[in-house]
Amino acid sequence: MKNLKTIAIAILVAFSTVTATAQTKNVDVAKSTINWVGKKVTGKHEGTVNIKEGSLIFKNKKLTGGNFIVDMTSLEATDLKVGEGKEKLEGHLKSDDFFGTDKFATSKLVFKTVKPNGKNSYTVTGDLTIKSTTNPVTFTITIKGNTASTSLKIDRTKFDVKYGSGSFFDNLGDKAISDNFDLNVALQF
């Protein structure tokens, strides 16, 4: 009888210490947004690009991972109206000078490390792939309920997007385009 009690207690302890399994939450791509800002000497352009698919991974209600695929063919300039050069700018951004969306229709982000840095806030380091070139990026993401948000700055030249870069071309004058572009991401899941 004593051995039976010991076995029963051991089984209860084993079941009570089982760790929670990871929970994957798919991003609602219709309700999530990525807004971009690209700057040049004479001003800036703003726009959007759509998430094709994505998910965040949680364990014990804490963010532990994530991955996203972005539809680069959806790249749109929102600061210009039709007839103001909107089609020309969008065509140029989709061309080989910039993102080459005919060859590289998607970009990808895979979380590699996630570290809590406060309530509902995490520092994420991930592998970002644009135009088949992968580089690490680090950013802070905030989770509130079924939403997440982040802002990050990307150096486009690290992904072979060098058109108009003063870091690679001389005498650009007011035609120079900043190497960095900003992304503001709002996710719903």
N, C-alpha and C positions, 0 to 999 in steps of 0.2 A: 504494500500500500504506500509506503514511504517513497519507493522508487517511482510509482505512478504519479504521486504529487509532484515530485521533482521534474518528471518529464512534462507534466501539464504546465508547470510554471515556466519551464524552458521554452515551450511552444508559445505561450502567451507573450513572453518577453521577445521572442523572435518576431512574432507578428506585429507587436507594438513598435518595433524599431525598424520596420521595413520603410525604406525611404520612398517618398512620393515620386511618381513617375512624371516625366516631362509632359507638358501640355503644349501642343502647337496651336496657335491662333492665327488663322488665315486673315490677311488684310483685305478689307472691303475696297477693291480697286476703284469702284465707282464713287466712293465717298472720300478717298484719300487723294492728296495732292502733292505734287512736287513743283515748286516755283523756282525759277532760276533768274539770276541777274548777271549779265556780262557787261563789263565796263570798258570804255575806250577813252582816249584823251578828250574827245569832244562830246562825251555823254555816256549813255548806257542804253541797253536794251533789256527787256524783261519778257518772260514767257513761262510756259509750262511744258512738262513732259509727263507722260502717263506711266504708272506702274502697271506692268503686265501681270505679275503675280508676286506675292510675298507673304512671309509669315514671321511671327515672333514666337520664340520658344520660352516657356516659363517653367520653373520648378519651384514648388512651395511658394507660389505667387511672386517669385522673383525672376526678372528677366535673365536668361542664360544664353540666348542665341537668337539668330535671325538670318534670313536670306531674302533677297529681292532680285527680280528681273525687271528692268525698265525698257519700255518700248521706245527706242530712239526715233523710230519713224513718226511718232506722234509729236515730235518737237515742234512747238508753236511759239511765235512771237505775239505777245498780247499787248505790247505798247504801241503797235502800229495798226492802223485800219487798212482794209483792202484799198489798194490804189495809192498808198503812202509808202510803197516799197516793202510791204509785208511779205508778199510772195517771193520777192528777190532775196530778202534776208533769210527767210526760212529755207529757200532752195540752197543758199550759200552755206548755211549751218549744216544742212544735210549732205553737202557735197564732200568730196575727199579733202578739201581744204580744212574742214573741221571734223565732223563726226562720221562721214562716209557711211550713211545709213543704208545704202544699197548693199554694201558688203558686211556691215556691222549693225544689224537691225536691233540688237539688244545690248544692254550693259548689265552688269551684275554686281551685287554687293553681298558678301558672305561674312557674317560676324565671326571673328576668331577668338576674341576675349571680351568678356563683359564683367566690369567691376562696379559694384555699388559705390556711389559717392554722395550719398545723402538720401533723404526720403524720396522715393519715386524717381530717382535720378541715377543714371549709370554712365560710366565712361566705356565706350565701345571702340575697339580696334578691329577693323575688318579689311578684307581684300576687295578692292574696287577694280573691276575690269571694264575698260572702255577701249574700243578698237583692238581687242585681243591683247591689250597690255594691262597687266595687273600690278597694282601698287597698294601699299597699306594706307589707310586713312584712319584718323582717330577723331571722335566727336562725342558730345554729351547728348544723351537722349532722355527725355522725361516721359514717364508713363503716368497717366491719370485715368483710372477706370478702364474703358475700352478705347482709349486714344493714346497716341504717342506723338511726340514732336521733337524735331531737331533742326539745327542750322549748321551748315558746314561750308567750308571754303575748299575748293578743289583747284589744284595747279594743273591746268589743262596740258601744259607742255610735258608733264610726266607720262601722258597718255598719247604722245605723238600728235598732238593738236597744236601746231606751232604757227599757223597762219597769223601774220600781223604781230608776232611777238617781238618786242624790243630786246628780249634776251637772245634772240637768234638772228634778227635782221637789223641792219643799220639803216639810218636815214629814213625812218618811217614817218617822222614828224608827227602831225596830228592824225595820222592813219594807224598809229600804234594801238593795239588792243591789249588789255591787261591779261597777264598769264593766269590769273585766278578768276574763277566764277563762283558765285554764291548759290547755295541750294537751301531752300526752306521747305521742310517736309512735314506734312501733317497726315498722320495715319489714323484710320479707324478700323477696328477689328471686332 
